[in-house]
Amino acid sequence: MKIAYCTPLIDGSGGMERVLCLKANYLVEKFGYEVYIILTDSKGKPLFFPFSEKINIINLDINYEEIWHMNFCFKIVAYSIKQMKYKQALKKCLQKIRPDITVSLLRRDINFINSIHDGSIKVGEFHFNKDNYRDYRKGIPFEFVQKTAKRWGMNQLIRKVKQLRKFVVLSYEDKEKWTELDHVSVIYNPLVISTDKAASLTSKKVIAVGRYTYQKGFDLLIDAWKIVHEKHPDWNLNIYGNGEKDALQKQIHRLGLENRCHLHSAVSNIEDKYIESSIFVLSSRYEGFGMVIAEAMACGVPAVSFACPCGPKDIITDGKDGLLAEPENIQDLAKKLCILIENDDIRKKMGEKARISVERFRIDKVMNQWRELFESLISAKNK
């Protein structure tokens, strides 16, 4: 079977790139599929994750990145030109490859991929959540223009997604939001961490993982940590990720947390960092899924998370294998962290249950769901 994935780039350290690496490697190594990853940007840059040499990586070199420094009006014109170039290049590429299934990761290609007649079945794979799909706070001036653009963009997306043969989202919480569609399936992101080791949960360390962006809410977490620190000054918060740290570092300094709140760069051995910790915390304003929660739980680390849209409520069973806090409620997040800090028995029981509950995310189970989906689509096409 030939599978083609369309996505902008794969050189980053984000969850989307990591998941694609896991799945593509599994498809070629375990199922013997022929996999193509078709990119638009970052040509020549080294890959962060270890993609299999059996995967065919094609970079169309559209280079959308070069237009982001332009002002708003020039950006619109340049973007339109890039889109036309991308459509022509992708059409030529797919007609040459002739994949059985083309998977769009719902980026720029979704605007025209259904009009490319290369014989492949078109599938959408959504790594965001519906409500927070596009964030125009920085790209478009004026709030009313941002809201109008978001409303128009969502209506446009729904029209395009309706034309796909299948639309796959990451959580049942998100599926319920797509009331306009009747061809939505839920397949969780795969969990690759598999270890016989489990965190002892005796260290006075809390861990958070994610990019240093507005979405991840580390500014909220640091404010919450100030409250925790006042009650438990001997505990440490360690945050791992890539991105701009300056504003967060200034916030840490302003709150006097320099010795107990630490910003680290992303690391390849994050599993070791989970095992060194006693609590995982997710402070995101929104998520596509939040696989880092499941990764920590697989290491026996109970999680405290905002019940943000979407993902945490699919992963954590509140009060059994972790705790959910009200979205963006700093006081509640601090309260839930303190519950696990102050109660060793509860922390350890939740850690044990966490290791069991995340078995449903194991990569073998998830990838068998993908194979069943692909085979059912091809079978239906051939009837």
DADA-V403742 format. One record per residue. N is the residue number from 1. RES is the residue in three letters. SS is DSSP state (hx for helix, st for strand, lp for the rest). PHI is phi in whole degrees, 0 to 359 (* if undefined). PSI is psi in whole degrees, -180 to 180 (* if undefined). Layout:
# DADA-V403742
N/RES/SS/PHI/PSI + N/RES/SS/PHI/PSI
This chain:
# DADA-V403742
1/MET/lp/*/138 + 2/LYS/st/257/126 + 3/ILE/st/237/129 + 4/ALA/st/245/131 + 5/TYR/st/252/136 + 6/CYS/st/248/120 + 7/THR/lp/205/155 + 8/PRO/lp/295/-48 + 9/LEU/lp/202/163 + 10/ILE/lp/222/21 + 11/ASP/lp/268/-6 + 12/GLY/lp/275/177 + 13/SER/lp/254/14 + 14/GLY/lp/284/170 + 15/GLY/hx/296/-36 + 16/MET/hx/297/-44 + 17/GLU/hx/294/-40 + 18/ARG/hx/294/-44 + 19/VAL/hx/295/-43 + 20/LEU/hx/298/-40 + 21/CYS/hx/299/-48 + 22/LEU/hx/300/-47 + 23/LYS/hx/290/-46 + 24/ALA/hx/297/-43 + 25/ASN/hx/300/-42 + 26/TYR/hx/295/-42 + 27/LEU/hx/298/-39 + 28/VAL/hx/277/-35 + 29/GLU/hx/276/-39 + 30/LYS/lp/264/-41 + 31/PHE/lp/262/-13 + 32/GLY/lp/73/23 + 33/TYR/lp/287/160 + 34/GLU/st/260/116 + 35/VAL/st/243/134 + 36/TYR/st/240/137 + 37/ILE/st/241/117 + 38/ILE/st/255/120 + 39/LEU/st/248/163 + 40/THR/lp/244/-20 + 41/ASP/lp/224/173 + 42/SER/lp/61/38 + 43/LYS/lp/296/133 + 44/GLY/lp/85/-7 + 45/LYS/lp/279/144 + 46/PRO/lp/293/148 + 47/LEU/lp/275/140 + 48/PHE/lp/282/-39 + 49/PHE/lp/257/154 + 50/PRO/lp/277/83 + 51/PHE/lp/290/139 + 52/SER/lp/299/145 + 53/GLU/lp/293/-15 + 54/LYS/lp/282/-14 + 55/ILE/lp/279/135 + 56/ASN/st/269/111 + 57/ILE/st/257/121 + 58/ILE/st/241/123 + 59/ASN/st/252/115 + 60/LEU/lp/282/-9 + 61/ASP/lp/53/50 + 62/ILE/lp/283/-34 + 63/ASN/lp/60/62 + 64/TYR/hx/295/-24 + 65/GLU/hx/300/-27 + 66/GLU/hx/286/-12 + 67/ILE/hx/265/-9 + 68/TRP/lp/289/-19 + 69/HIS/lp/276/-8 + 70/MET/lp/285/159 + 71/ASN/lp/287/171 + 72/PHE/hx/303/-48 + 73/CYS/hx/293/-46 + 74/PHE/hx/295/-34 + 75/LYS/hx/296/-40 + 76/ILE/hx/299/-45 + 77/VAL/hx/295/-47 + 78/ALA/hx/297/-39 + 79/TYR/hx/296/-43 + 80/SER/hx/299/-41 + 81/ILE/hx/294/-43 + 82/LYS/hx/299/-41 + 83/GLN/hx/298/-43 + 84/MET/hx/297/-42 + 85/LYS/hx/296/-41 + 86/TYR/hx/295/-44 + 87/LYS/hx/300/-45 + 88/GLN/hx/295/-43 + 89/ALA/hx/292/-41 + 90/LEU/hx/292/-40 + 91/LYS/hx/301/-47 + 92/LYS/hx/297/-41 + 93/CYS/hx/294/-49 + 94/LEU/hx/293/-37 + 95/GLN/hx/292/-26 + 96/LYS/hx/281/-45 + 97/ILE/hx/289/-42 + 98/ARG/lp/56/60 + 99/PRO/lp/289/157 + 100/ASP/lp/287/-40 + 101/ILE/st/224/134 + 102/THR/st/248/123 + 103/VAL/st/255/119 + 104/SER/st/267/130 + 105/LEU/lp/273/25 + 106/LEU/lp/58/46 + 107/ARG/lp/250/-136 + 108/ARG/hx/292/-25 + 109/ASP/hx/290/-22 + 110/ILE/hx/298/-22 + 111/ASN/hx/292/-20 + 112/PHE/lp/217/-2 + 113/ILE/hx/296/-31 + 114/ASN/hx/290/-19 + 115/SER/hx/271/-3 + 116/ILE/lp/271/115 + 117/HIS/lp/260/82 + 118/ASP/lp/251/2 + 119/GLY/lp/92/-6 + 120/SER/lp/272/153 + 121/ILE/st/280/132 + 122/LYS/st/261/126 + 123/VAL/st/235/139 + 124/GLY/st/256/137 + 125/GLU/st/235/114 + 126/PHE/lp/258/117 + 127/HIS/lp/256/19 + 128/PHE/lp/236/-161 + 129/ASN/lp/233/156 + 130/LYS/hx/302/-46 + 131/ASP/hx/294/-28 + 132/ASN/hx/242/28 + 133/TYR/lp/300/-46 + 134/ARG/lp/235/129 + 135/ASP/lp/247/107 + 136/TYR/lp/260/15 + 137/ARG/lp/302/-36 + 138/LYS/lp/262/-29 + 139/GLY/lp/277/-24 + 140/ILE/lp/231/130 + 141/PRO/lp/286/153 + 142/PHE/lp/72/127 + 143/GLU/hx/298/-41 + 144/PHE/hx/293/-32 + 145/VAL/hx/290/-39 + 146/GLN/hx/300/-47 + 147/LYS/hx/295/-41 + 148/THR/hx/296/-43 + 149/ALA/hx/296/-39 + 150/LYS/hx/293/-42 + 151/ARG/hx/296/-44 + 152/TRP/hx/296/-44 + 153/GLY/hx/297/-39 + 154/MET/hx/292/-42 + 155/ASN/hx/298/-40 + 156/GLN/hx/294/-43 + 157/LEU/hx/298/-45 + 158/ILE/hx/299/-42 + 159/ARG/hx/300/-41 + 160/LYS/hx/288/-41 + 161/VAL/hx/295/-34 + 162/LYS/hx/301/-26 + 163/GLN/lp/277/-14 + 164/LEU/lp/289/155 + 165/ARG/lp/287/-35 + 166/LYS/st/210/145 + 167/PHE/st/235/119 + 168/VAL/st/250/125 + 169/VAL/st/245/171 + 170/LEU/lp/262/-9 + 171/SER/lp/210/153 + 172/TYR/hx/290/-29 + 173/GLU/hx/300/-44 + 174/ASP/hx/287/-38 + 175/LYS/hx/305/-40 + 176/GLU/lp/297/-21 + 177/LYS/lp/279/-21 + 178/TRP/lp/271/64 + 179/THR/lp/291/-18 + 180/GLU/lp/280/-12 + 181/LEU/lp/245/150 + 182/ASP/lp/236/15 + 183/HIS/lp/231/39 + 184/VAL/st/264/132 + 185/SER/st/240/155 + 186/VAL/st/248/122 + 187/ILE/lp/227/120 + 188/TYR/lp/293/157 + 189/ASN/lp/294/147 + 190/PRO/lp/280/144 + 191/LEU/st/261/122 + 192/VAL/lp/261/-23 + 193/ILE/lp/296/123 + 194/SER/lp/219/110 + 195/THR/lp/219/146 + 196/ASP/lp/279/-15 + 197/LYS/lp/279/148 + 198/ALA/lp/224/145 + 199/ALA/lp/300/139 + 200/SER/lp/286/-20 + 201/LEU/lp/62/28 + 202/THR/lp/253/-15 + 203/SER/lp/285/154 + 204/LYS/lp/264/59 + 205/LYS/st/230/133 + 206/VAL/st/247/139 + 207/ILE/st/239/143 + 208/ALA/st/227/148 + 209/VAL/st/221/133 + 210/GLY/lp/160/169 + 211/ARG/lp/293/150 + 212/TYR/st/278/79 + 213/THR/lp/225/166 + 214/TYR/hx/304/-40 + 215/GLN/hx/305/-42 + 216/LYS/hx/285/-12 + 217/GLY/lp/66/29 + 218/PHE/hx/293/-24 + 219/ASP/hx/296/-38 + 220/LEU/hx/293/-41 + 221/LEU/hx/296/-41 + 222/ILE/hx/294/-39 + 223/ASP/hx/297/-41 + 224/ALA/hx/295/-37 + 225/TRP/hx/294/-29 + 226/LYS/hx/301/-41 + 227/ILE/hx/293/-44 + 228/VAL/hx/297/-42 + 229/HIS/hx/299/-36 + 230/GLU/hx/295/-29 + 231/LYS/hx/267/-32 + 232/HIS/lp/224/73 + 233/PRO/lp/292/-10 + 234/ASP/lp/265/2 + 235/TRP/lp/265/150 + 236/ASN/st/242/143 + 237/LEU/st/249/124 + 238/ASN/st/243/123 + 239/ILE/st/247/131 + 240/TYR/st/241/129 + 241/GLY/lp/173/175 + 242/ASN/lp/248/159 + 243/GLY/st/129/-168 + 244/GLU/lp/276/117 + 245/LYS/lp/260/-12 + 246/ASP/hx/303/-48 + 247/ALA/hx/297/-39 + 248/LEU/hx/292/-39 + 249/GLN/hx/295/-38 + 250/LYS/hx/294/-38 + 251/GLN/hx/297/-43 + 252/ILE/hx/300/-44 + 253/HIS/hx/295/-43 + 254/ARG/hx/297/-34 + 255/LEU/lp/270/-1 + 256/GLY/lp/71/36 + 257/LEU/lp/251/15 + 258/GLU/lp/306/-35 + 259/ASN/lp/273/-9 + 260/ARG/lp/231/2 + 261/CYS/st/224/119 + 262/HIS/st/234/131 + 263/LEU/st/260/118 + 264/HIS/st/248/158 + 265/SER/lp/284/163 + 266/ALA/lp/299/145 + 267/VAL/lp/233/152 + 268/SER/lp/280/-20 + 269/ASN/lp/256/48 + 270/ILE/hx/297/-26 + 271/GLU/hx/302/-41 + 272/ASP/hx/297/-37 + 273/LYS/hx/291/-37 + 274/TYR/hx/299/-47 + 275/ILE/hx/295/-27 + 276/GLU/lp/284/-12 + 277/SER/lp/256/167 + 278/SER/lp/246/-20 + 279/ILE/st/215/141 + 280/PHE/st/253/143 + 281/VAL/st/228/136 + 282/LEU/st/240/123 + 283/SER/lp/244/22 + 284/SER/lp/296/145 + 285/ARG/lp/285/-31 + 286/TYR/st/200/160 + 287/GLU/lp/218/163 + 288/GLY/lp/276/-39 + 289/PHE/lp/208/-58 + 290/GLY/lp/98/49 + 291/MET/hx/298/-23 + 292/VAL/hx/301/-29 + 293/ILE/hx/298/-49 + 294/ALA/hx/295/-35 + 295/GLU/hx/299/-47 + 296/ALA/hx/296/-43 + 297/MET/hx/297/-35 + 298/ALA/hx/296/-24 + 299/CYS/lp/267/10 + 300/GLY/lp/80/20 + 301/VAL/lp/257/116 + 302/PRO/lp/292/150 + 303/ALA/st/247/145 + 304/VAL/st/244/127 + 305/SER/st/217/145 + 306/PHE/st/299/141 + 307/ALA/lp/277/56 + 308/CYS/lp/282/162 + 309/PRO/st/279/136 + 310/CYS/lp/232/153 + 311/GLY/lp/131/-55 + 312/PRO/hx/306/-37 + 313/LYS/hx/287/-20 + 314/ASP/hx/279/-26 + 315/ILE/hx/266/-47 + 316/ILE/lp/265/130 + 317/THR/lp/266/104 + 318/ASP/st/303/126 + 319/GLY/lp/89/-8 + 320/LYS/lp/248/-55 + 321/ASP/lp/241/10 + 322/GLY/st/173/-176 + 323/LEU/st/229/140 + 324/LEU/st/252/137 + 325/ALA/st/247/157 + 326/GLU/lp/300/137 + 327/PRO/lp/306/128 + 328/GLU/lp/61/17 + 329/ASN/lp/266/100 + 330/ILE/hx/297/-42 + 331/GLN/hx/298/-42 + 332/ASP/hx/290/-38 + 333/LEU/hx/297/-45 + 334/ALA/hx/297/-41 + 335/LYS/hx/300/-46 + 336/LYS/hx/292/-38 + 337/LEU/hx/298/-42 + 338/CYS/hx/294/-33 + 339/ILE/hx/301/-45 + 340/LEU/hx/285/-31 + 341/ILE/hx/293/-40 + 342/GLU/hx/273/-12 + 343/ASN/lp/235/93 + 344/ASP/hx/301/-42 + 345/ASP/hx/296/-45 + 346/ILE/hx/297/-44 + 347/ARG/hx/300/-45 + 348/LYS/hx/287/-38 + 349/LYS/hx/295/-41 + 350/MET/hx/293/-36 + 351/GLY/hx/297/-41 + 352/GLU/hx/295/-45 + 353/LYS/hx/291/-31 + 354/ALA/hx/298/-42 + 355/ARG/hx/299/-35 + 356/ILE/hx/284/-44 + 357/SER/hx/293/-26 + 358/VAL/hx/276/1 + 359/GLU/hx/302/-28 + 360/ARG/hx/292/-12 + 361/PHE/hx/261/3 + 362/ARG/st/303/144 + 363/ILE/hx/299/-35 + 364/ASP/hx/299/-44 + 365/LYS/hx/293/-44 + 366/VAL/hx/294/-44 + 367/MET/hx/288/-28 + 368/ASN/hx/293/-32 + 369/GLN/hx/294/-40 + 370/TRP/hx/294/-43 + 371/ARG/hx/298/-44 + 372/GLU/hx/299/-40 + 373/LEU/hx/295/-50 + 374/PHE/hx/302/-46 + 375/GLU/hx/293/-36 + 376/SER/hx/292/-36 + 377/LEU/hx/293/-43 + 378/ILE/hx/292/-39 + 379/SER/hx/298/-43 + 380/ALA/hx/294/-36 + 381/LYS/hx/294/-37 + 382/ASN/hx/278/-9 + 383/LYS/lp/286/*
